[in-house]
Amino acid sequence: MSYQLVWFKRDLRWEDHAALAHAAKRGPIRCIYIVEPGLWQQADMALSHFKFIAESLIDLDAELRKQGGGLEVFTGEVVEILERLWQVQPFAGLHSHEETGNQWTYDRDRRVGRWCRDHHILWHEYPQFGVVRRLKSRNAWQSAWERHMASPPATVSPLSFWNHSIPPLPVINPPAHLQHDPPQRQRGGRNLAVKTLNDFLTHRSQRYRGGISSPLISPQACSRISTYLAYGCLSMREVVNRTRAQIAKAEGISARQKAGLRAFLSRLYWHCHFIQKLESEPEIEWRNMHRGYDGLRENDFHHQHFEALKAAQTGWPMVDACVVMLRETGWLNFRMRAMLVSVAAYPLWLHWRPVGEWLATQFLDYEPGIHWSQLQMQSGTTGINTTRVYNPIKQAMDHDPTGEFVRTWLPIMRKVPDTYLFEPWNMPQALQEQLGIRVGVEIPLPIVDLAIATKEAKSRLYGRRQLAEVRIAKQAVLEKHGSRKTMHRTRVKVALDKAQLGFDF
């Protein structure tokens, strides 16, 4: 008996799942997930990503079994697995969502496409977000996003499976080389995703405005659904529509909460806006968006600076505390992400690509389309965005005035008086001896002079920006990637439109 093959990738849900819904209309289905060794060899992959996916697969399999089937998990390269399945029992069609991933997944999908053509199999791909494949002009993007969000969800009718005796889901062991699984990270699965979204929409969104910039308040004020969107435990359309429905409520919701939800909705729009950049130009994963900035940092990489950043040893307490929080939880709020990349790009003068690979392994909610265009934007290599340089001392004073955040993640700083908390190198020697803390030993000294290094970095960037050929080429980048957004003109929403790194929501 022939069947329709549903290939799950970063779409680990059963509600509003276009591939599953459309396949089910064509006949019996078979649902598979493939653990791809080649993918997990890539520099942007981490153990936390693997385990989150494994946890999500458990939820998915349990739901499919309620409907009489189940999920089959295979290990191997996709074309090899498809060929093996085809040889045993040919299938009538392949169904999956479109994926805007890294270069490796792009190349893999091209191989899958060739295999399908060689076997005369129709591969049906469905939009995952408000991202348009083969978009000819950015002018058409906003209306396409609205149409996708306004379209009915892909309803899955009762499923008919090709085989009702699917073995239990196997234990999915990660490749031995994978590292980094934060002990306090979020756990995977659609059930937790829905619970997290419900809690935000009905309660936590009250603190969204004014809370998402604070590293202390943001873990509760932010929606915390970014990872669930990245792996498709939730669909973007379902989140947008549920948010709009909550805003439209006449009773039981305050004006402050509605304002927070409107701001959140704006960020959902920008989520897709940035993924579209990578979809339209995959090369921005490794190449400057504006080629006029080639050579700006590439040949001047300070490896010692990079190692100090990764080890939380920059000497700037706010920066080091953020690195530790990220290491322990896999998450950081948008303002602190922006600050981290700003410090890397300007005073430390690090090229965005190695920094981006490292951060990809740290962010549990790593979404390539957002990640790489935001790394470039914050590093000043898009050529179309305002340069944003964040002073880590000022950020600490603004967003952690009592030092609670720094002291939470850097225990040694609990001994340091408030006066010197964000600039401990200014502590008198006598006070250091009294406290039993040596700056330069227990507390690292800043690895560069912040003011001098930042000034030099700005000068080098602005010097490049003023070149005639760089100014001329800017228009082409703007035409391809610039926003055409005409909505959202309130003060709050305009501020959110000035996107900072990390759409953690």
Secondary structure by P-SEA (a helix, b strand, c coil): cbbbbbbbcccccccccaaaaaaaaacbbbbbccccccccccccccaaaaaaaaaaaaaaaaaaaaacbbbbbbbccaaaaaaaaaaaccccbbbbccccccaaaaaaaaaaaaaaaaacbbbbbbbccccccccccccccaaaaaaaaacccccccccccccccccccccccccccbbbbbcccccccaaaaaaaaaaaacccccccccccccccccccccccaaaaaaaccccaaaaaaaaaaaaaccccccaaaaaaaaaaaaaaaaaaaaaaaaaaccccccccccccccccccccccaaaaaaaaacccccaaaaaaaaaaaacccccaaaaaaaaaaacccccccaaaaaaaaaaacccccaaaaaaaaaaaacccccccbbbbcaaaaaaaccccccccccccccccccccccccccccccaaaaaaacccccccccccccaaaaaaaaaaaaaaaaaacaaaaaaaaaaaacccccccccccaaaaaaacccccccc
